[in-house]
Every structure is written in C-alpha cells, then in structure tokens.
Amino acid sequence: MPEISRFLGIHVRLYYRDVGPPHVHAEYGEYEVIVEIETGIVSGRFPRRAMTALLEWYTAHEQELRTAAQRTADERQLDRIEPLE
C-alpha cells in the first residue's frame, strides 16, 4: 500500500484494488481512520489534534486525492502529496 504523505506522525496511504468508495487510510500510533475522498466522512478514531491536522491536510489536498484515487483505480504509480506544514 503506497504511502502518499507523512506529517506530524500521521501516515496516509492508498490501497490499489481497494473496494468501496475511494478513500485513504491514515495511521497515528495505534490509531487508524479511513477518510472517504469524495465526502470527507471519517471512520475510526484519532486523538483530537491528529484528527484536526488530518482533516486540515485533507481539505488542502482534496483535488490531489481525487487524482490519486483515480490513479490507483488505473493501477498507475502515485505521486507524493505535500505534508501539512
């Protein structure tokens, strides 16, 4: 599963051949969440600060995430997405 970004201890990945609506997997320590790319709906649990940072990053990179999701559907190589600054 390619890692597309890493910031503040958060690792964001996309699976090739994943099922369901396009989404990213994010891990922070022992926590994991899934964020649907089209809706921003989150499943799972993160500490409050990590969730705030992840959603800020998601909002800033929504279009890049849509492009990355399409690339996984086409099984093409993914580009890295800038981390949250």
N, CA, C and O atoms as a Maestro MAE file, in Angstrom:
{
 s_m_m2io_version
 :::
 2.0.0
}

f_m_ct {
 s_m_title
 :::
 protein
 m_atom[340] {
  # First column is atom index #
  i_m_mmod_type
  r_m_x_coord
  r_m_y_coord
  r_m_z_coord
  i_m_residue_number
  s_m_chain_name
  s_m_pdb_residue_name
  s_m_pdb_atom_name
  i_m_atomic_number
  :::
  1 25 0.862 -1.171 0.000 1 A "MET " " N  " 7
  2 3 0.000 0.000 0.000 1 A "MET " " CA " 6
  3 2 0.898 1.221 0.000 1 A "MET " " C  " 6
  4 15 1.634 1.441 0.963 1 A "MET " " O  " 8
  5 25 0.858 2.016 -1.050 2 A "PRO " " N  " 7
  6 3 1.732 3.185 -1.151 2 A "PRO " " CA " 6
  7 2 1.395 4.281 -0.139 2 A "PRO " " C  " 6
  8 15 0.236 4.656 0.041 2 A "PRO " " O  " 8
  9 25 2.431 4.773 0.505 3 A "GLU " " N  " 7
  10 3 2.269 5.920 1.385 3 A "GLU " " CA " 6
  11 2 2.321 7.166 0.514 3 A "GLU " " C  " 6
  12 15 3.274 7.366 -0.239 3 A "GLU " " O  " 8
  13 25 1.288 8.006 0.618 4 A "ILE " " N  " 7
  14 3 1.256 9.200 -0.221 4 A "ILE " " CA " 6
  15 2 1.661 10.457 0.537 4 A "ILE " " C  " 6
  16 15 2.002 11.468 -0.077 4 A "ILE " " O  " 8
  17 25 1.627 10.402 1.882 5 A "SER " " N  " 7
  18 3 2.062 11.554 2.659 5 A "SER " " CA " 6
  19 2 2.355 11.110 4.090 5 A "SER " " C  " 6
  20 15 1.848 10.097 4.572 5 A "SER " " O  " 8
  21 25 3.199 11.913 4.752 6 A "ARG " " N  " 7
  22 3 3.536 11.669 6.157 6 A "ARG " " CA " 6
  23 2 3.790 13.022 6.810 6 A "ARG " " C  " 6
  24 15 4.573 13.827 6.305 6 A "ARG " " O  " 8
  25 25 3.127 13.266 7.927 7 A "PHE " " N  " 7
  26 3 3.318 14.526 8.650 7 A "PHE " " CA " 6
  27 2 2.842 14.356 10.090 7 A "PHE " " C  " 6
  28 15 1.864 13.655 10.352 7 A "PHE " " O  " 8
  29 25 3.537 14.999 11.011 8 A "LEU " " N  " 7
  30 3 3.176 15.016 12.431 8 A "LEU " " CA " 6
  31 2 2.920 13.621 12.991 8 A "LEU " " C  " 6
  32 15 2.087 13.458 13.882 8 A "LEU " " O  " 8
  33 25 3.622 12.619 12.483 9 A "GLY " " N  " 7
  34 3 3.436 11.241 12.936 9 A "GLY " " CA " 6
  35 2 2.269 10.525 12.293 9 A "GLY " " C  " 6
  36 15 1.968 9.386 12.650 9 A "GLY " " O  " 8
  37 25 1.602 11.177 11.345 10 A "ILE " " N  " 7
  38 3 0.462 10.586 10.635 10 A "ILE " " CA " 6
  39 2 0.958 10.035 9.302 10 A "ILE " " C  " 6
  40 15 1.642 10.731 8.552 10 A "ILE " " O  " 8
  41 25 0.611 8.791 9.014 11 A "HIS " " N  " 7
  42 3 0.969 8.147 7.756 11 A "HIS " " CA " 6
  43 2 -0.313 7.975 6.943 11 A "HIS " " C  " 6
  44 15 -1.280 7.381 7.420 11 A "HIS " " O  " 8
  45 25 -0.319 8.496 5.716 12 A "VAL " " N  " 7
  46 3 -1.502 8.435 4.869 12 A "VAL " " CA " 6
  47 2 -1.193 7.538 3.678 12 A "VAL " " C  " 6
  48 15 -0.192 7.728 2.986 12 A "VAL " " O  " 8
  49 25 -2.069 6.554 3.446 13 A "ARG " " N  " 7
  50 3 -1.841 5.567 2.388 13 A "ARG " " CA " 6
  51 2 -3.099 5.348 1.561 13 A "ARG " " C  " 6
  52 15 -4.219 5.596 2.007 13 A "ARG " " O  " 8
  53 25 -2.875 4.876 0.344 14 A "LEU " " N  " 7
  54 3 -3.954 4.449 -0.561 14 A "LEU " " CA " 6
  55 2 -3.660 3.012 -0.974 14 A "LEU " " C  " 6
  56 15 -2.517 2.672 -1.282 14 A "LEU " " O  " 8
  57 25 -4.675 2.182 -0.982 15 A "TYR " " N  " 7
  58 3 -4.540 0.805 -1.457 15 A "TYR " " CA " 6
  59 2 -4.852 0.732 -2.945 15 A "TYR " " C  " 6
  60 15 -5.763 1.405 -3.427 15 A "TYR " " O  " 8
  61 25 -4.104 -0.076 -3.663 16 A "TYR " " N  " 7
  62 3 -4.503 -0.453 -5.016 16 A "TYR " " CA " 6
  63 2 -5.565 -1.536 -4.878 16 A "TYR " " C  " 6
  64 15 -5.502 -2.355 -3.961 16 A "TYR " " O  " 8
  65 25 -6.531 -1.545 -5.776 17 A "ARG " " N  " 7
  66 3 -7.597 -2.564 -5.797 17 A "ARG " " CA " 6
  67 2 -8.416 -2.592 -4.513 17 A "ARG " " C  " 6
  68 15 -8.924 -3.648 -4.136 17 A "ARG " " O  " 8
  69 25 -8.555 -1.466 -3.838 18 A "ASP " " N  " 7
  70 3 -9.374 -1.386 -2.630 18 A "ASP " " CA " 6
  71 2 -10.835 -1.331 -3.047 18 A "ASP " " C  " 6
  72 15 -11.149 -0.874 -4.146 18 A "ASP " " O  " 8
  73 25 -11.725 -1.787 -2.186 19 A "VAL " " N  " 7
  74 3 -13.152 -1.800 -2.504 19 A "VAL " " CA " 6
  75 2 -13.856 -0.642 -1.814 19 A "VAL " " C  " 6
  76 15 -13.336 -0.055 -0.865 19 A "VAL " " O  " 8
  77 25 -15.041 -0.326 -2.304 20 A "GLY " " N  " 7
  78 3 -15.827 0.744 -1.719 20 A "GLY " " CA " 6
  79 2 -15.497 2.079 -2.353 20 A "GLY " " C  " 6
  80 15 -14.715 2.153 -3.300 20 A "GLY " " O  " 8
  81 25 -16.102 3.141 -1.820 21 A "PRO " " N  " 7
  82 3 -15.815 4.464 -2.359 21 A "PRO " " CA " 6
  83 2 -14.335 4.801 -2.161 21 A "PRO " " C  " 6
  84 15 -13.721 4.321 -1.207 21 A "PRO " " O  " 8
  85 25 -13.751 5.619 -3.046 22 A "PRO " " N  " 7
  86 3 -12.340 5.989 -2.894 22 A "PRO " " CA " 6
  87 2 -12.080 6.591 -1.515 22 A "PRO " " C  " 6
  88 15 -12.826 7.452 -1.050 22 A "PRO " " O  " 8
  89 25 -11.012 6.126 -0.869 23 A "HIS " " N  " 7
  90 3 -10.695 6.581 0.480 23 A "HIS " " CA " 6
  91 2 -9.213 6.408 0.767 23 A "HIS " " C  " 6
  92 15 -8.510 5.661 0.085 23 A "HIS " " O  " 8
  93 25 -8.755 7.117 1.793 24 A "VAL " " N  " 7
  94 3 -7.376 6.972 2.272 24 A "VAL " " CA " 6
  95 2 -7.406 6.336 3.650 24 A "VAL " " C  " 6
  96 15 -8.372 6.475 4.400 24 A "VAL " " O  " 8
  97 25 -6.334 5.640 3.964 25 A "HIS " " N  " 7
  98 3 -6.123 5.065 5.285 25 A "HIS " " CA " 6
  99 2 -5.075 5.926 5.965 25 A "HIS " " C  " 6
  100 15 -4.032 6.215 5.379 25 A "HIS " " O  " 8
  101 25 -5.340 6.337 7.188 26 A "ALA " " N  " 7
  102 3 -4.376 7.133 7.940 26 A "ALA " " CA " 6
  103 2 -4.117 6.449 9.280 26 A "ALA " " C  " 6
  104 15 -5.036 5.972 9.946 26 A "ALA " " O  " 8
  105 25 -2.845 6.416 9.653 27 A "GLU " " N  " 7
  106 3 -2.451 5.819 10.926 27 A "GLU " " CA " 6
  107 2 -1.694 6.844 11.754 27 A "GLU " " C  " 6
  108 15 -0.918 7.647 11.238 27 A "GLU " " O  " 8
  109 25 -1.944 6.790 13.042 28 A "TYR " " N  " 7
  110 3 -1.243 7.633 14.000 28 A "TYR " " CA " 6
  111 2 -1.049 6.773 15.247 28 A "TYR " " C  " 6
  112 15 -1.984 6.556 16.018 28 A "TYR " " O  " 8
  113 25 0.183 6.284 15.435 29 A "GLY " " N  " 7
  114 3 0.413 5.348 16.534 29 A "GLY " " CA " 6
  115 2 -0.457 4.129 16.363 29 A "GLY " " C  " 6
  116 15 -0.459 3.512 15.298 29 A "GLY " " O  " 8
  117 25 -1.200 3.769 17.397 30 A "GLU " " N  " 7
  118 3 -2.077 2.591 17.310 30 A "GLU " " CA " 6
  119 2 -3.461 2.915 16.754 30 A "GLU " " C  " 6
  120 15 -4.311 2.031 16.658 30 A "GLU " " O  " 8
  121 25 -3.692 4.170 16.388 31 A "TYR " " N  " 7
  122 3 -4.986 4.597 15.859 31 A "TYR " " CA " 6
  123 2 -5.012 4.500 14.341 31 A "TYR " " C  " 6
  124 15 -3.988 4.657 13.676 31 A "TYR " " O  " 8
  125 25 -6.199 4.238 13.803 32 A "GLU " " N  " 7
  126 3 -6.359 4.221 12.350 32 A "GLU " " CA " 6
  127 2 -7.729 4.772 11.994 32 A "GLU " " C  " 6
  128 15 -8.725 4.481 12.656 32 A "GLU " " O  " 8
  129 25 -7.761 5.580 10.930 33 A "VAL " " N  " 7
  130 3 -9.025 6.084 10.398 33 A "VAL " " CA " 6
  131 2 -9.022 5.908 8.887 33 A "VAL " " C  " 6
  132 15 -7.978 5.760 8.253 33 A "VAL " " O  " 8
  133 25 -10.214 5.929 8.342 34 A "ILE " " N  " 7
  134 3 -10.420 5.926 6.900 34 A "ILE " " CA " 6
  135 2 -11.198 7.190 6.577 34 A "ILE " " C  " 6
  136 15 -12.194 7.499 7.231 34 A "ILE " " O  " 8
  137 25 -10.738 7.926 5.555 35 A "VAL " " N  " 7
  138 3 -11.414 9.155 5.132 35 A "VAL " " CA " 6
  139 2 -11.858 8.968 3.690 35 A "VAL " " C  " 6
  140 15 -11.032 8.759 2.801 35 A "VAL " " O  " 8
  141 25 -13.175 9.046 3.458 36 A "GLU " " N  " 7
  142 3 -13.695 8.975 2.093 36 A "GLU " " CA " 6
  143 2 -13.297 10.243 1.356 36 A "GLU " " C  " 6
  144 15 -13.506 11.349 1.856 36 A "GLU " " O  " 8
  145 25 -12.735 10.086 0.189 37 A "ILE " " N  " 7
  146 3 -12.195 11.232 -0.546 37 A "ILE " " CA " 6
  147 2 -13.294 12.166 -1.036 37 A "ILE " " C  " 6
  148 15 -13.140 13.384 -0.950 37 A "ILE " " O  " 8
  149 25 -14.384 11.638 -1.540 38 A "GLU " " N  " 7
  150 3 -15.438 12.497 -2.096 38 A "GLU " " CA " 6
  151 2 -16.237 13.239 -1.026 38 A "GLU " " C  " 6
  152 15 -16.678 14.365 -1.257 38 A "GLU " " O  " 8
  153 25 -16.428 12.619 0.144 39 A "THR " " N  " 7
  154 3 -17.320 13.209 1.146 39 A "THR " " CA " 6
  155 2 -16.612 13.734 2.388 39 A "THR " " C  " 6
  156 15 -17.157 14.577 3.101 39 A "THR " " O  " 8
  157 25 -15.404 13.247 2.655 40 A "GLY " " N  " 7
  158 3 -14.710 13.618 3.881 40 A "GLY " " CA " 6
  159 2 -15.209 12.874 5.106 40 A "GLY " " C  " 6
  160 15 -14.786 13.168 6.224 40 A "GLY " " O  " 8
  161 25 -16.104 11.913 4.909 41 A "ILE " " N  " 7
  162 3 -16.618 11.121 6.031 41 A "ILE " " CA " 6
  163 2 -15.487 10.277 6.608 41 A "ILE " " C  " 6
  164 15 -14.729 9.641 5.876 41 A "ILE " " O  " 8
  165 25 -15.390 10.285 7.924 42 A "VAL " " N  " 7
  166 3 -14.312 9.585 8.617 42 A "VAL " " CA " 6
  167 2 -14.875 8.387 9.378 42 A "VAL " " C  " 6
  168 15 -15.898 8.484 10.056 42 A "VAL " " O  " 8
  169 25 -14.182 7.257 9.249 43 A "SER " " N  " 7
  170 3 -14.487 6.071 10.052 43 A "SER " " CA " 6
  171 2 -13.254 5.769 10.884 43 A "SER " " C  " 6
  172 15 -12.133 5.821 10.377 43 A "SER " " O  " 8
  173 25 -13.447 5.457 12.136 44 A "GLY " " N  " 7
  174 3 -12.323 5.155 13.008 44 A "GLY " " CA " 6
  175 2 -12.101 6.269 14.006 44 A "GLY " " C  " 6
  176 15 -12.937 7.158 14.169 44 A "GLY " " O  " 8
  177 25 -10.956 6.207 14.673 45 A "ARG " " N  " 7
  178 3 -10.707 7.136 15.770 45 A "ARG " " CA " 6
  179 2 -9.249 7.580 15.796 45 A "ARG " " C  " 6
  180 15 -8.335 6.773 15.627 45 A "ARG " " O  " 8
  181 25 -9.052 8.863 16.010 46 A "PHE " " N  " 7
  182 3 -7.747 9.506 16.184 46 A "PHE " " CA " 6
  183 2 -7.839 10.407 17.408 46 A "PHE " " C  " 6
  184 15 -8.936 10.834 17.768 46 A "PHE " " O  " 8
  185 25 -6.720 10.707 18.056 47 A "PRO " " N  " 7
  186 3 -6.732 11.770 19.062 47 A "PRO " " CA " 6
  187 2 -7.146 13.093 18.388 47 A "PRO " " C  " 6
  188 15 -6.925 13.280 17.192 47 A "PRO " " O  " 8
  189 25 -7.728 13.979 19.146 48 A "ARG " " N  " 7
  190 3 -8.300 15.216 18.603 48 A "ARG " " CA " 6
  191 2 -7.301 16.017 17.756 48 A "ARG " " C  " 6
  192 15 -7.639 16.430 16.647 48 A "ARG " " O  " 8
  193 25 -6.094 16.241 18.249 49 A "ARG " " N  " 7
  194 3 -5.117 17.048 17.496 49 A "ARG " " CA " 6
  195 2 -4.734 16.374 16.181 49 A "ARG " " C  " 6
  196 15 -4.607 17.043 15.156 49 A "ARG " " O  " 8
  197 25 -4.550 15.061 16.204 50 A "ALA " " N  " 7
  198 3 -4.205 14.337 14.981 50 A "ALA " " CA " 6
  199 2 -5.354 14.403 13.982 50 A "ALA " " C  " 6
  200 15 -5.123 14.554 12.783 50 A "ALA " " O  " 8
  201 25 -6.588 14.290 14.465 51 A "MET " " N  " 7
  202 3 -7.755 14.357 13.569 51 A "MET " " CA " 6
  203 2 -7.865 15.745 12.953 51 A "MET " " C  " 6
  204 15 -8.138 15.873 11.760 51 A "MET " " O  " 8
  205 25 -7.657 16.774 13.747 52 A "THR " " N  " 7
  206 3 -7.708 18.139 13.234 52 A "THR " " CA " 6
  207 2 -6.662 18.342 12.142 52 A "THR " " C  " 6
  208 15 -6.956 18.923 11.097 52 A "THR " " O  " 8
  209 25 -5.450 17.868 12.383 53 A "ALA " " N  " 7
  210 3 -4.376 18.006 11.391 53 A "ALA " " CA " 6
  211 2 -4.703 17.215 10.123 53 A "ALA " " C  " 6
  212 15 -4.506 17.715 9.015 53 A "ALA " " O  " 8
  213 25 -5.197 15.995 10.276 54 A "LEU " " N  " 7
  214 3 -5.545 15.175 9.112 54 A "LEU " " CA " 6
  215 2 -6.629 15.844 8.275 54 A "LEU " " C  " 6
  216 15 -6.512 15.898 7.051 54 A "LEU " " O  " 8
  217 25 -7.662 16.343 8.900 55 A "LEU " " N  " 7
  218 3 -8.751 16.979 8.149 55 A "LEU " " CA " 6
  219 2 -8.309 18.286 7.498 55 A "LEU " " C  " 6
  220 15 -8.788 18.632 6.418 55 A "LEU " " O  " 8
  221 25 -7.408 19.007 8.141 56 A "GLU " " N  " 7
  222 3 -6.845 20.218 7.524 56 A "GLU " " CA " 6
  223 2 -6.060 19.830 6.266 56 A "GLU " " C  " 6
  224 15 -6.187 20.475 5.225 56 A "GLU " " O  " 8
  225 25 -5.256 18.779 6.369 57 A "TRP " " N  " 7
  226 3 -4.486 18.281 5.221 57 A "TRP " " CA " 6
  227 2 -5.427 17.815 4.114 57 A "TRP " " C  " 6
  228 15 -5.227 18.146 2.945 57 A "TRP " " O  " 8
  229 25 -6.452 17.047 4.483 58 A "TYR " " N  " 7
  230 3 -7.438 16.548 3.519 58 A "TYR " " CA " 6
  231 2 -8.086 17.715 2.760 58 A "TYR " " C  " 6
  232 15 -8.187 17.671 1.534 58 A "TYR " " O  " 8
  233 25 -8.517 18.734 3.462 59 A "THR " " N  " 7
  234 3 -9.166 19.888 2.844 59 A "THR " " CA " 6
  235 2 -8.228 20.599 1.874 59 A "THR " " C  " 6
  236 15 -8.651 21.028 0.801 59 A "THR " " O  " 8
  237 25 -6.977 20.723 2.243 60 A "ALA " " N  " 7
  238 3 -5.998 21.410 1.393 60 A "ALA " " CA " 6
  239 2 -5.637 20.605 0.144 60 A "ALA " " C  " 6
  240 15 -5.156 21.177 -0.834 60 A "ALA " " O  " 8
  241 25 -5.859 19.299 0.160 61 A "HIS " " N  " 7
  242 3 -5.392 18.435 -0.937 61 A "HIS " " CA " 6
  243 2 -6.493 17.578 -1.553 61 A "HIS " " C  " 6
  244 15 -6.201 16.531 -2.131 61 A "HIS " " O  " 8
  245 25 -7.742 17.995 -1.444 62 A "GLU " " N  " 7
  246 3 -8.861 17.201 -1.967 62 A "GLU " " CA " 6
  247 2 -8.696 16.846 -3.441 62 A "GLU " " C  " 6
  248 15 -8.887 15.689 -3.818 62 A "GLU " " O  " 8
  249 25 -8.349 17.803 -4.270 63 A "GLN " " N  " 7
  250 3 -8.225 17.522 -5.709 63 A "GLN " " CA " 6
  251 2 -7.084 16.544 -5.974 63 A "GLN " " C  " 6
  252 15 -7.226 15.643 -6.801 63 A "GLN " " O  " 8
  253 25 -5.970 16.705 -5.294 64 A "GLU " " N  " 7
  254 3 -4.853 15.772 -5.459 64 A "GLU " " CA " 6
  255 2 -5.251 14.364 -5.009 64 A "GLU " " C  " 6
  256 15 -4.815 13.376 -5.599 64 A "GLU " " O  " 8
  257 25 -6.069 14.274 -3.976 65 A "LEU " " N  " 7
  258 3 -6.536 12.972 -3.506 65 A "LEU " " CA " 6
  259 2 -7.460 12.317 -4.529 65 A "LEU " " C  " 6
  260 15 -7.404 11.105 -4.736 65 A "LEU " " O  " 8
  261 25 -8.302 13.112 -5.161 66 A "ARG " " N  " 7
  262 3 -9.168 12.557 -6.225 66 A "ARG " " CA " 6
  263 2 -8.324 12.011 -7.373 66 A "ARG " " C  " 6
  264 15 -8.605 10.937 -7.905 66 A "ARG " " O  " 8
  265 25 -7.294 12.753 -7.748 67 A "THR " " N  " 7
  266 3 -6.386 12.305 -8.806 67 A "THR " " CA " 6
  267 2 -5.671 11.025 -8.386 67 A "THR " " C  " 6
  268 15 -5.553 10.090 -9.178 67 A "THR " " O  " 8
  269 25 -5.199 10.981 -7.158 68 A "ALA " " N  " 7
  270 3 -4.501 9.792 -6.660 68 A "ALA " " CA " 6
  271 2 -5.430 8.587 -6.642 68 A "ALA " " C  " 6
  272 15 -5.014 7.483 -6.994 68 A "ALA " " O  " 8
  273 25 -6.679 8.780 -6.239 69 A "ALA " " N  " 7
  274 3 -7.640 7.672 -6.224 69 A "ALA " " CA " 6
  275 2 -7.867 7.145 -7.631 69 A "ALA " " C  " 6
  276 15 -7.960 5.934 -7.832 69 A "ALA " " O  " 8
  277 25 -7.958 8.039 -8.605 70 A "GLN " " N  " 7
  278 3 -8.134 7.604 -9.992 70 A "GLN " " CA " 6
  279 2 -6.905 6.824 -10.465 70 A "GLN " " C  " 6
  280 15 -7.029 5.834 -11.187 70 A "GLN " " O  " 8
  281 25 -5.735 7.274 -10.057 71 A "ARG " " N  " 7
  282 3 -4.500 6.577 -10.441 71 A "ARG " " CA " 6
  283 2 -4.460 5.169 -9.847 71 A "ARG " " C  " 6
  284 15 -3.972 4.247 -10.500 71 A "ARG " " O  " 8
  285 25 -4.963 4.985 -8.627 72 A "THR " " N  " 7
  286 3 -4.982 3.637 -8.062 72 A "THR " " CA " 6
  287 2 -5.971 2.758 -8.821 72 A "THR " " C  " 6
  288 15 -5.716 1.574 -9.039 72 A "THR " " O  " 8
  289 25 -7.095 3.337 -9.219 73 A "ALA " " N  " 7
  290 3 -8.081 2.564 -9.988 73 A "ALA " " CA " 6
  291 2 -7.483 2.107 -11.316 73 A "ALA " " C  " 6
  292 15 -7.800 1.022 -11.805 73 A "ALA " " O  " 8
  293 25 -6.627 2.928 -11.891 74 A "ASP " " N  " 7
  294 3 -5.968 2.593 -13.156 74 A "ASP " " CA " 6
  295 2 -4.651 1.845 -12.938 74 A "ASP " " C  " 6
  296 15 -3.952 1.509 -13.894 74 A "ASP " " O  " 8
  297 25 -4.320 1.590 -11.665 75 A "GLU " " N  " 7
  298 3 -3.087 0.898 -11.265 75 A "GLU " " CA " 6
  299 2 -1.829 1.593 -11.780 75 A "GLU " " C  " 6
  300 15 -0.876 0.950 -12.221 75 A "GLU " " O  " 8
  301 25 -1.854 2.938 -11.710 76 A "ARG " " N  " 7
  302 3 -0.683 3.732 -12.080 76 A "ARG " " CA " 6
  303 2 0.054 4.165 -10.819 76 A "ARG " " C  " 6
  304 15 -0.513 4.170 -9.726 76 A "ARG " " O  " 8
  305 25 1.309 4.523 -10.982 77 A "GLN " " N  " 7
  306 3 2.127 4.955 -9.853 77 A "GLN " " CA " 6
  307 2 1.562 6.238 -9.252 77 A "GLN " " C  " 6
  308 15 1.058 7.108 -9.963 77 A "GLN " " O  " 8
  309 25 1.660 6.335 -7.929 78 A "LEU " " N  " 7
  310 3 1.141 7.504 -7.218 78 A "LEU " " CA " 6
  311 2 2.241 8.507 -6.938 78 A "LEU " " C  " 6
  312 15 3.391 8.138 -6.699 78 A "LEU " " O  " 8
  313 25 1.876 9.780 -6.970 79 A "ASP " " N  " 7
  314 3 2.776 10.851 -6.575 79 A "ASP " " CA " 6
  315 2 2.591 11.122 -5.090 79 A "ASP " " C  " 6
  316 15 1.516 10.900 -4.533 79 A "ASP " " O  " 8
  317 25 3.643 11.601 -4.465 80 A "ARG " " N  " 7
  318 3 3.541 12.018 -3.072 80 A "ARG " " CA " 6
  319 2 2.720 13.310 -3.004 80 A "ARG " " C  " 6
  320 15 2.744 14.119 -3.931 80 A "ARG " " O  " 8
  321 25 2.004 13.491 -1.910 81 A "ILE " " N  " 7
  322 3 1.245 14.716 -1.661 81 A "ILE " " CA " 6
  323 2 1.950 15.445 -0.522 81 A "ILE " " C  " 6
  324 15 2.316 14.840 0.486 81 A "ILE " " O  " 8
  325 25 2.132 16.734 -0.694 82 A "GLU " " N  " 7
  326 3 2.845 17.543 0.298 82 A "GLU " " CA " 6
  327 2 2.261 17.336 1.688 82 A "GLU " " C  " 6
  328 15 1.044 17.233 1.842 82 A "GLU " " O  " 8
  329 25 3.120 17.275 2.699 83 A "PRO " " N  " 7
  330 3 2.621 17.149 4.071 83 A "PRO " " CA " 6
  331 2 2.031 18.461 4.563 83 A "PRO " " C  " 6
  332 15 2.192 19.512 3.943 83 A "PRO " " O  " 8
  333 25 1.357 18.372 5.673 84 A "LEU " " N  " 7
  334 3 0.825 19.559 6.330 84 A "LEU " " CA " 6
  335 2 1.978 20.347 6.893 84 A "LEU " " C  " 6
  336 15 2.861 19.774 7.531 84 A "LEU " " O  " 8
  337 25 1.996 21.653 6.675 85 A "GLU " " N  " 7
  338 3 3.096 22.481 7.202 85 A "GLU " " CA " 6
  339 2 2.693 23.170 8.469 85 A "GLU " " C  " 6
  340 15 3.488 23.906 9.053 85 A "GLU " " O  " 8
  :::
 }
 m_bond[339] {
  # First column is bond index #
  i_m_from
  i_m_to
  i_m_order
  :::
  1 1 2 1
  2 2 3 1
  3 3 4 2
  4 3 5 1
  5 5 6 1
  6 6 7 1
  7 7 8 2
  8 7 9 1
  9 9 10 1
  10 10 11 1
  11 11 12 2
  12 11 13 1
  13 13 14 1
  14 14 15 1
  15 15 16 2
  16 15 17 1
  17 17 18 1
  18 18 19 1
  19 19 20 2
  20 19 21 1
  21 21 22 1
  22 22 23 1
  23 23 24 2
  24 23 25 1
  25 25 26 1
  26 26 27 1
  27 27 28 2
  28 27 29 1
  29 29 30 1
  30 30 31 1
  31 31 32 2
  32 31 33 1
  33 33 34 1
  34 34 35 1
  35 35 36 2
  36 35 37 1
  37 37 38 1
  38 38 39 1
  39 39 40 2
  40 39 41 1
  41 41 42 1
  42 42 43 1
  43 43 44 2
  44 43 45 1
  45 45 46 1
  46 46 47 1
  47 47 48 2
  48 47 49 1
  49 49 50 1
  50 50 51 1
  51 51 52 2
  52 51 53 1
  53 53 54 1
  54 54 55 1
  55 55 56 2
  56 55 57 1
  57 57 58 1
  58 58 59 1
  59 59 60 2
  60 59 61 1
  61 61 62 1
  62 62 63 1
  63 63 64 2
  64 63 65 1
  65 65 66 1
  66 66 67 1
  67 67 68 2
  68 67 69 1
  69 69 70 1
  70 70 71 1
  71 71 72 2
  72 71 73 1
  73 73 74 1
  74 74 75 1
  75 75 76 2
  76 75 77 1
  77 77 78 1
  78 78 79 1
  79 79 80 2
  80 79 81 1
  81 81 82 1
  82 82 83 1
  83 83 84 2
  84 83 85 1
  85 85 86 1
  86 86 87 1
  87 87 88 2
  88 87 89 1
  89 89 90 1
  90 90 91 1
  91 91 92 2
  92 91 93 1
  93 93 94 1
  94 94 95 1
  95 95 96 2
  96 95 97 1
  97 97 98 1
  98 98 99 1
  99 99 100 2
  100 99 101 1
  101 101 102 1
  102 102 103 1
  103 103 104 2
  104 103 105 1
  105 105 106 1
  106 106 107 1
  107 107 108 2
  108 107 109 1
  109 109 110 1
  110 110 111 1
  111 111 112 2
  112 111 113 1
  113 113 114 1
  114 114 115 1
  115 115 116 2
  116 115 117 1
  117 117 118 1
  118 118 119 1
  119 119 120 2
  120 119 121 1
  121 121 122 1
  122 122 123 1
  123 123 124 2
  124 123 125 1
  125 125 126 1
  126 126 127 1
  127 127 128 2
  128 127 129 1
  129 129 130 1
  130 130 131 1
  131 131 132 2
  132 131 133 1
  133 133 134 1
  134 134 135 1
  135 135 136 2
  136 135 137 1
  137 137 138 1
  138 138 139 1
  139 139 140 2
  140 139 141 1
  141 141 142 1
  142 142 143 1
  143 143 144 2
  144 143 145 1
  145 145 146 1
  146 146 147 1
  147 147 148 2
  148 147 149 1
  149 149 150 1
  150 150 151 1
  151 151 152 2
  152 151 153 1
  153 153 154 1
  154 154 155 1
  155 155 156 2
  156 155 157 1
  157 157 158 1
  158 158 159 1
  159 159 160 2
  160 159 161 1
  161 161 162 1
  162 162 163 1
  163 163 164 2
  164 163 165 1
  165 165 166 1
  166 166 167 1
  167 167 168 2
  168 167 169 1
  169 169 170 1
  170 170 171 1
  171 171 172 2
  172 171 173 1
  173 173 174 1
  174 174 175 1
  175 175 176 2
  176 175 177 1
  177 177 178 1
  178 178 179 1
  179 179 180 2
  180 179 181 1
  181 181 182 1
  182 182 183 1
  183 183 184 2
  184 183 185 1
  185 185 186 1
  186 186 187 1
  187 187 188 2
  188 187 189 1
  189 189 190 1
  190 190 191 1
  191 191 192 2
  192 191 193 1
  193 193 194 1
  194 194 195 1
  195 195 196 2
  196 195 197 1
  197 197 198 1
  198 198 199 1
  199 199 200 2
  200 199 201 1
  201 201 202 1
  202 202 203 1
  203 203 204 2
  204 203 205 1
  205 205 206 1
  206 206 207 1
  207 207 208 2
  208 207 209 1
  209 209 210 1
  210 210 211 1
  211 211 212 2
  212 211 213 1
  213 213 214 1
  214 214 215 1
  215 215 216 2
  216 215 217 1
  217 217 218 1
  218 218 219 1
  219 219 220 2
  220 219 221 1
  221 221 222 1
  222 222 223 1
  223 223 224 2
  224 223 225 1
  225 225 226 1
  226 226 227 1
  227 227 228 2
  228 227 229 1
  229 229 230 1
  230 230 231 1
  231 231 232 2
  232 231 233 1
  233 233 234 1
  234 234 235 1
  235 235 236 2
  236 235 237 1
  237 237 238 1
  238 238 239 1
  239 239 240 2
  240 239 241 1
  241 241 242 1
  242 242 243 1
  243 243 244 2
  244 243 245 1
  245 245 246 1
  246 246 247 1
  247 247 248 2
  248 247 249 1
  249 249 250 1
  250 250 251 1
  251 251 252 2
  252 251 253 1
  253 253 254 1
  254 254 255 1
  255 255 256 2
  256 255 257 1
  257 257 258 1
  258 258 259 1
  259 259 260 2
  260 259 261 1
  261 261 262 1
  262 262 263 1
  263 263 264 2
  264 263 265 1
  265 265 266 1
  266 266 267 1
  267 267 268 2
  268 267 269 1
  269 269 270 1
  270 270 271 1
  271 271 272 2
  272 271 273 1
  273 273 274 1
  274 274 275 1
  275 275 276 2
  276 275 277 1
  277 277 278 1
  278 278 279 1
  279 279 280 2
  280 279 281 1
  281 281 282 1
  282 282 283 1
  283 283 284 2
  284 283 285 1
  285 285 286 1
  286 286 287 1
  287 287 288 2
  288 287 289 1
  289 289 290 1
  290 290 291 1
  291 291 292 2
  292 291 293 1
  293 293 294 1
  294 294 295 1
  295 295 296 2
  296 295 297 1
  297 297 298 1
  298 298 299 1
  299 299 300 2
  300 299 301 1
  301 301 302 1
  302 302 303 1
  303 303 304 2
  304 303 305 1
  305 305 306 1
  306 306 307 1
  307 307 308 2
  308 307 309 1
  309 309 310 1
  310 310 311 1
  311 311 312 2
  312 311 313 1
  313 313 314 1
  314 314 315 1
  315 315 316 2
  316 315 317 1
  317 317 318 1
  318 318 319 1
  319 319 320 2
  320 319 321 1
  321 321 322 1
  322 322 323 1
  323 323 324 2
  324 323 325 1
  325 325 326 1
  326 326 327 1
  327 327 328 2
  328 327 329 1
  329 329 330 1
  330 330 331 1
  331 331 332 2
  332 331 333 1
  333 333 334 1
  334 334 335 1
  335 335 336 2
  336 335 337 1
  337 337 338 1
  338 338 339 1
  339 339 340 2
  :::
 }
}
